[in-house]
């Protein structure tokens, strides 16, 4: 009898895993080209509503599509860069993605994007989803309020240290007389919204990256510092909420 119960529990666990984990396949356009090459994830799941939520969110958020599109010739029509005869449209000149985590609880996707208008800019976008519901996984949900406050202070201190060292390094590499006030002032303003910065997370298999967007406009990207802070999940455990521990598989 006990063996039968254990077997049923194991079967239930396997069935739950099969239901929860999603399949991620690419929709591609101009595959193999260096420029104007597009690769975008399409989600399939045992629970159709989960896949629908994720696909709808990503296509609206990144491609500005009002409906879910699977045709590779149509999915990028609104958002891609076009320069053909009399037609010009600013937009993405390249899209790619990497799946960092895909397990029964969590799906984390990093997008590598290039946008072109008057000039081209490269940047990343990050998204974490609950594979059981299709909802976004946010810092506010996975950390306790007290934990977020501790992390906010920790991130700000770490980033200020990096900025100070970066400015010091720049002084030895370039003439800073004219822009000497502009550079530290730009970094100072960039770090002012610590409340919003602690919310920017990308969950990896064994760590969480608190990412920071560019501080400088396109023409000043050479002045940027690496302000992404990666912390192991083990170190973050004391700050996690009950939901956070569950979604990250911590018992």
N, C-alpha and C positions, 0 to 999 in steps of 0.2 A: 504493500500500500504506500509506504513512504517513498519507494523508488518510483512509483507511478506519479506521485505528487511532484517529485523533483523533476521528472521527465516533462510533465505538463508545464511547470514553471520555466524550464529551459526552453521549451517550444514557444511559450508566450513571449519570452525575451527575444528569441530569434525573429518571431513575427513582428514584434514591435520595432526591432532594428530595421527590418526590411521595409516597414511602413514609413519610418521616420527619415531614413537617409535618402537624399535626393540624387538624381543623376544630372550632371552638368555637361552639356555638349555645345560645341561652338557653331555659331552662324558666321560664315566668312564671306568676304568680298575682296577680290583682287589678292587672293592668298599667294604668298611668295614674293610679292612686290615690296620694296623697301618703303616706298611713298604711296600714300592713298591705299593702305592696306588695313582691312578692318576684320576684327575677330571679337565677337560678342557672345556672352553665355546665354544659353537657353536652358531653363530648369524643367525637369520632369520629376514627378513624385508619385508615390502610391496614393497620396492624398491630393487630389487635383487642386483643391483650394489653396494649399500651401504653395504649390508651384505657380498658380495664378497670381497670388499676392506678390511673390518675389519677382516674377517676370514683369508684372504691371508696374511695380515700383521702379525697377531698374530701367525699363524702357522709357518711362516718363521722366525720371530723374536725370538720366544721362542723354537720351536720344530725343526727348521731347515728343515722344509718340503718345497719342491719346488712347490707342488700342495696342494689344499685343500683336506684333508682326513677326512672322517666321521666314518670309521670303527675303533672301539676301539682297535682292535687287531693290527692295522697297524699305527695309528696316532702317537704313541709314539715310534715306532720302531727305529728311528734314534737317538732319544734324551734320552731314558731312560737308567738307570743303569742296566747292565746285568752281572751276575756272575753265570754261569752255565757250569759245567764240563770244557770244553776247550774254552768256549766263555767268554770273559771279555770285557766290554764296560763301560767307565765312562759316567756319565750322571745324569739325574734326578732320585732320589730315592723316591720322592714324589712331587705331584703338586696339588694345590687346588686354588680356587679363590673366591672372594667376589665382588658382584656388589654393588658399593657405590651409583651410580646414573644411572638411566635409565628413561629419560623423552623424550619428542619430540625433544629436542635440543641436549642432551648430554648423552653419555655413559661413565662411569668411572669404571674401573675394577682393583682390586688389586689382584696380584698373590702371594701366599705363596709357596715358592719353597725350595726344599732340593736337593742339588747336592752332588754326592758321587764319589770319585776317590780313592785316598789314604786315605781320610777322608771325613766326611760329613760336609756340611756347609748349614745353613739355611739363607734365605734372601727373601726380597720382591721385586716385580717389579710392576710398576704402569703405566697405560695407560688411556688416555682420548680421546674420539672420538666425532666428530660432527655427530650426528645421521641423519642429513639431507644430508650429503655428504660422510660419511665414512672416512673422513680425520682425522688425528691426531689433537688434540687441544693443541697448544703449549703456553708457557708463552709469547713468542715473539708476538704471535697473540692476546692474550687477554689483555695484558698490553701495555700502551703507552711506547715509549722509555724513557721518563722522569720518568714514574712510575717505570720502571724496575731498573733504577739507584737508586731511593730512596729505593726500596725494597732490592736491593743488599747490600746497606750500612746498612740497618736495620737488615737484616739476619746475616751479618758478625758480627755486634756488639753483637747481641743476642748470637750467637754461641761462640764468644770469651769469653763472660761472663760465659756461661755454662762450657766451657773447663776449665777456671780458677778455678771455684768452684769444678769441677770434680777432677782436679789434687790435689787441696787442700784436698778433701775427701779421695783420694787415699793415700795421705801421712799419714793419720791417720789410714788407714786400713792395710797397707803393708809396707815392707821395700823397699825403693826406691833408695837406695844408688847407686846400680849398674846401674839401668835403669833410674835414675832421669833425665838425659839429653835426653834419647831416647823418653820418653813419651811426654814431651812438644814439642819436635822437630817434632815428628810424627804428632801431632795435628796441629802444625803451618803449615807444608807442606800440610796437608789435607784441610786447609781453604784458601790456596793461590789462588785457581781458583774460586773466588767469581762470576765471569762472567758466568761460566758454572753452578755453584750451584743454581743461581736464576732461571735457566731454568727448574729445576727439580720439577715439580708440580704434585700433585694429587688432583683433584677436588672432594670434598664431597658435601653433600646437602646444608650445610650452611657455609662451610669454605673451605680453600685451604691449603693443607699441602705442605710445601717446604721441601722435604725429602733429607736426606744426606746419601750417601752410606758409608760403613765401612771405617774407617781410618786405621785400623790395619789388618794385615794378620790373617789367621785362628788361629794361635797359640797365638795371642795377643787379641782375641776378648773379653776376660774378662776385658780388659782395656778400652773398648769402652764407649763413652758417648752418651746420647740421644741428637742428634743434629737436629732432625726433628723439624720444627717450623710451628705451625698451626695458621692461622690468619683467622678471620671471613670474609666472603664475604662483609659484611657491612663495615668493616674497610678498605677493599681493593677497594671499589667502586671508590674513587677519582683517582686511578691509572689505571682503566680499559679503554681499547680502546672501540670504538663503537661496534666492533665485540664481545669483551669481555662482554659487557653489554647485548648484544643480546643473546649470548650462555648461559649466566648465568641467563637470564630471568629478568634482571633489567631494569625498564622503566625509 
